Amino acid sequence: MPELPDVEGFRRVLESCARGRVVRRVDVRDTGVLHGVSARRLRGALEGRRFGKPERHGKWLLARTGDGPTLMLHFGMTGRLICADPDDALDPHDRVLFTLAGGRQVRYRDQRKLQGLWLADDSAVARLLERQGPDAMAVSCEEFETALAGRRGHIKTTLTDQSVLAGLGNLLADEILWLAGLRPDRRASDLSPADRRRLYTRMRRTLRAAVAAGCVPPRDSWLTGHRDDPDPVCPRCGSPLRRTRMSGRGTVWCPRCQPSGS
């Protein structure tokens, strides 16, 4: 599933491919990825307009068009953003094509179509962002501690709640908690100030590395690099990793590096 590092990579794709360019044509190949807007209205709202500087908040990508509406993109589990030549062969999962001045084309590609595209004015964008917590890449340590304060749920569930902190998903949460030495099923309200500061530091470090890679990298030295092994072991201590489900999400942790009570 695309998480903050992936969406930041898509923001860079949009920045380099589309910023400052006029939308010449919008082709909707599958209306199943449109939310609250018809293909006709999407074309009418965007064709002839110029994409401005794209923004990201958590897992949302905002493609603004000056004084026009904002195209909002969410990538669900399998979404991607591709910069292509209009003559390049189409992928079966290319759902919406934005042909731009200068011979470029941005393609929204998505196999499972769990999220998609919205068209919003400034007030609608503001309402959406009000429901999101602070962006995990931009949040300060003080804001992070405030976001976690009083949360009674498990710390993993808290970290992946987009209304608490925007941008973290399943892989990042497991990776960060492993680095911080905290069990995913520990109550967020039980964390000490030192635990929260350590968690914040590990989150920042993990996000910087993942954003540079454009994804949560499956490196041998990362938990992510071993979670799908048939018999996964911790890359730090060599202990067998444990698997469970929390809030419907597959969860992996090391019982030695993340012992009970930590």
N, C-alpha and C positions, 0 to 999 in steps of 0.2 A: 504494500500500500504506500503510495507517495506520502512522505512526511515533510516536515519543514525543509530539510536539505534538498529534496527533490523539487519542491515547489519553488525554492529559491533558484534552482537551476532552470526551471521553466521561465521564471521572471527574467533571467539573463538571456534566454532564447528570445523572448518577446522584445527585450530591450535592444538586442543587436539586430534582430530581423525586422522589427516593425516600428520602432520609435521614430516619430517624425514622418512616417509614410502614410499616404492616403489609401484608404480601403477602396479599391476599384470594384470588387465583386465579392459577395458572400454567397457561398453555395452550401446549403444545408442538405447533406446526404442522408441524415437520419434525424428526424424530429424528436426521437426518444431521448436525446440529450438536452433538449430545450426545456426550461422551467419558467412558466409564467409568461412566455413570449412565443409568438408564432414565427415561422420561418419568414413570412412576408414582413412582419414588423421588424424583425432583426435586420433584414436587408435594408429596409427603409431607414432605420435608425443609424446604421453604420456606414453604408455605402456613401462615398464622398467625404467622409470625415477622416481626420488624421489622428492616429494613435499618439498619445503623449507618453510620458514616463510611466512605466508600469510599477505597481506597488504590490507588496505581499504582506499579508497579516496572517500569521499562523499558516494554515493550509489553503488559504484563499489567495487567489491572484486577481488583482484589479487592473484592468486595461482601460484607462481613462481616455476620453476623446475631447479634451478641451472643455468647451461649454456644453458638450453633448452628453449623452448617457454613458454610464460605465458598464463595460462588459466584465462580468464577474465569472470566474472559472474555479471549479472545484474538481479534483481529479479522482475522487473516490478511491477505488482499489487498483485500477488499471489504467487510469488516464495519463496522457502525455501531451506535450506540446512540441511540434516539429517545425523547423524552418526548412522549406523545400523550394525547389524550382517548380513553377506551375506545370511544366512538362514531365516532371518525375512521375513514375508509375504510382498509382494510388494503392494504399494498403486497404484491405477489406474493412478495417476498423477506423478509417478516417471518416469522422462523422460530420465535421464542419470545416470548410476551407475558406480562408480569408486571403484573397488575391490582392496584392499591394502594388502600388506604383513602384517602378524600378525592377520589376521582374522577380519579386519574391512572393512566397505564399506561406502563411502560417496554418498549420493543420492541427485541429483538436482530434486526437486519436484515443480511442477508448474501447476496450473489448467488452467489458461487462456493463458499462453504462449505468453505474450506480449513482453518479452525480451528474455534472455537466455544466451548462451555461445559463446565466441569468443576465437580464438587462435591467439596470437600476439607475434611478436618479440619485442625487446627492443624499437626500433624506433617507432613501431606502438603504444606501450603503452605510450611512451612519447607524441606522437601526440594527443592521446585521453586525457591525463591529461592536456595538454596545453589548451584544449578547456574547461576544468573545472575551476571553481573558486577555491579559497582556501577552504580547508576542514573546515566545520563549527566547528568541535571539536578542531581543532588545530590553527585556525586563531587567531591572536593577535588583540587587540582592535584597534591598528593603521591600520592593514590590513583590518579589518572590515570596518572602516570608509572610507578607500580608496576605497573599493569595492562598497560602497553605494554612493560615491561622484558622483555627476552629473547625477544620475539616475532619469529620469523624470516620470517613471511609478509609479503605486501604490506600497506601501511598501510591501504588501503581495506578489504581483507578482515579485517584486525584490528579496525578500527572497527565493522564490521557483525557481528562475532562476538558474539552475546549473552552468551556465557560470559566474555568479556573486558570488555565494556561494554554495559549493557542500555539499549536504546531507540533506537539509531541504525539507520537503514535506508539504502536506496540513495540517495534524494534528499539526505538530510542529510549523508551521508558525502561525496558529490561537492561539495556546497555548501561544507562546512567546509574540505575540502582545497583547493578553489579560493581561498577567502579566505585560507588560510594559505600559499598559493603552493607547495604540495607535490604532486608527481605521485602519482596513486593507486597506481601500480605500484612506488613506492619501498619498499624493505624497512623494516619498522618498526624493526628492530634498527639501522638505519643513521641514524636520527634523532639529532641532537645534543640536548643539554638545552635549547638555545634553540629548536630546532624543536618539541620537545614542549610547551614553555611557550606558544609562539605558537599551536600547534594547540589547546591547551586554551583559550586566551583566545578564539580564533575560534569554537570549539565553544560556549562559554558565551554569547557574543554572538548566535550564530545561533539557539540554542535559546530564548533569551529572546524574540527577535523572532517565532519560529515559534510558540511557546506562546501569545503574545499574539494571533496570527492564528488559532490553532486548527488550523494545518496548516503544511506547508512552502510558503510563499506563492509563486506564480509571478509575482513582481514583475519589471518590466523591468530593475531593477538587480541582480537575482539570477541566478545561473547557471540555476536552476530555471525561470526565466521564458523561457529560450531553448533548453533542451535538446531540445525536441520540434519546434523550427522545421525546415522543410525544409532550409535551409542555415544552421545556427546559427552565430552569431558571439559572441565574448566581449563582455559588456556593459561590461567595464572597458577593454579595449584594442582591440576591434574585430577581432581575429584570428579566423579560422575555428576553430571548436571541433572537437575530435577525439572520435570515438566508438569504443569497443571493448567487449569483454565481459570481466569478471573474476569468476571463480567463478559463472558463469552469469548475472551481473547486467549490464545495460546501464550503461556507465560513460562519463561525459562530462568532458572537461577541456580546458584552454587550453594549448597548447604554448608560448605566450609567457609567460603569467603563472605557469605551472607547468613550467618548463624541465627538461630532463634533468639529473639530479643534485640537483634541489631537492625 
